[in-house]
């Protein structure tokens, strides 16, 4: 049972409302953030209208602010933004969804000014506004505004989408927009795309920066922004309308040869039952780029093959993908589809390919994770001279996995990491190198025969001879 002094809701309730109120007044004195939160709670308890009035005041204050939000104020500011967003949903939306929708639009209007006032390298500000953009969809569905007005407001937002805060707007609003609203939004986007964009005389053009090709002009950035807005909006509208051809039309022929784009197009064609066209789309990727094609493209190509009933081709492609990138997922899928006993022979052939791979570290990672630990240990011992101690994210976990049953292989990987750290004078890694050397000492007694490799004592003597002056390292061992 928790102590009566433990800070929890039950113990605080036992103090009584009067005492808690006194404490809140005392704690909030001199703390603007707590005062705002308390006022917001009081307004919410009074009515949705009072809560809306309080939120509107705070949003207006944030909109007018111009001071830079440094790292010391960043956390408190994010908490304030999130409190306003939650209050719109929790205090206003349940009683007045129309008012809540308008408040959320006003909240989203803060995005541009806020991004200009802070450094969002960790993405926390963006997260708040992306969540608010998602909220717009639910609020619009509940409020059921005029679809024409909603489409116009969405259009205005997309035109001002300079920081990506409205990237998912159309998908979220699609249910509330309906067919008529989506059609109006599409018409406005197309009209926007055809509207002439003034091009100033070169001597009057505003230079906003410099690049490798010279000056960067404001009107050029505006043109690119418009083109991007139109292209992305028409894709989203096409998706919302179930218009596969409309989606495809927004990608040029060159873009369709990009693996990620080919996947998106093929995915939509398969869903529409147009599998032959999906096959053409997924194969629009250049054959010469196959070695750099992502896993998602391979998976989509297999999905199209299976939809077309090309099971034998799919199996051959799985094997091809395994061989090209030592992809364990494709190998498992290949083996799973083989008749009994054939899978055993196929696995042996696959492991032989892995062992013979010129990519030692990829092969090692494969064998450790498959798992085929005996083969992994043999690979390390036979190709120890090729180990790259800089690849600690492969060698470290592999050594830890193999140390119990294969202490020599584990020791060789630990030594490779130590040699790299000291040889390259990576002082930031000395602490890890010292830990690795201590692990080598612990494994020393478990190694029955070092064979052609130096014993632990001889290895330590070499380290002393070559790196004896690196006191920052040796000091970690005392």
Steps between C-alpha positions, in 0.01 A plus 500: 500500500632842402601740776264786582780736396529347153406752231192349339139597430357313800725671754442842345123453507524423871636851562165650403397746231566813706860413582570388143361829367728693736800299387419557132477875554832492684672286237368707208624829645773622269451212255313618188473150350324356806270802520400454135430133559285573805303769316445258214370233737267746668369619163445142386308421815276802441398427139638423152445867410716619792770248410490616138534862609805417714663297223434770241671759722806280542526422129482872421781567748722231345427633151613852595823388673825565315777397743716198418421183696839374618577151629432600860141601417442236236353231726261736677384644169430154356303416815298821458419421135400147587283623787310730263454222245374257763269762647338554159428128480410434864333825615335635184448229236261285703260789555558711188684322214450797265680734740767237558560468125547875465740503796704217352532691172622798701740272683640375169545859382766534771726246329682739266570772760599242760745318270660834420557567870664174606740223407302181443794273424358235734159515330289558811329814368422324175351208692252730676380659177481167315282369782281811476468453123379147563251638754349722231359197322308370798378846598380573146311171492331586829428863413376426148584843354399617155713291262572792268625711788705210634656445158590869476656498845697187414621665178623806690680277750674299227625818337660603829649160575863614522608269784311180416241551772215440253656207312227256611211748491310366200496140621371613839229728360388268218205346693366845592564645155318223319486476122381858452761650732784303342387604154496867606843471659638336185352777284660766717837323488486475121404868475790585730740303280400702191508843662794707371781557745668841458866482405687819593774648287836363603612830648184511715504133605543435871805289585439286809813287490782354299557151366750314284332644190495857627224715645176351633203723427179531699277465193672172404438357847137610476466329161646175633275516803196541278601211275559275800171604662303423184669167438464370854143628539383336179656171608322515834170595339534216251556257786200635687285464187632153424633634170804284425560658160484845656768396748722355227462812286678705766823305443710559192650212305840547662347503849319173431837326467586592860445191722293679766267653241467170313394336828233765567355470150505120493341485846204706384462303176495170686238633741291602197532152352716622211781249554637494143549876516654461846753260348598761242522767770721305737731404214542862389802510729825488305668159497837667550388625844393163632791482745378816675128426502340508846336209670154658455537477120595135519203422724259684269634319195443168675149608595421580135648167387280312743193699393574392142551138605868498403604291798808342339629840393439631849707219650784569256487869586510428875818301448643775282427759770659279764817453295527869416473636852524195729142576597389256770134595463491403135685175572255402774206574269667293226563200728149516645349439156714195418380139541619303802869405497575726201527789741791333681710474182407854401602635840838329473553655155401840636738479794782402265429816299510707818832354609654568159375859485763765444304720742641355820313708753160463333562124490600498866187689603286260296653187659476638853134591458388200292630338731796295379752575773750225414525633146526857627791404725676315217456806278660729759795271562567436131474866399615677815741722305201655318312606815431872512509615861315819408183293448435467872125478445556165325804363685383596849169309496662212309774464762247505782292232327792267424713537812350207697555227241756666272735704720778519240273656238363742760854592606606572141207736451573676828864540398396648164300769678783569745759526221285743305428724799866524601643503149271785395543676837122510548512620860120504518511122463778430752247416771349234275843376394599456865180304562576285195852425626361400839258268317796347312669432834184334628473281189870411502457191716215371282708499181645151470737584215586837346650323199679751277363794698688675779428389855337750731830579665675552166214717376516721811876531460452621141245757613745630761775519242293680235271712717677527834482879498122512476459559872134590459439139401727322744369711786160340449646156578646582840 
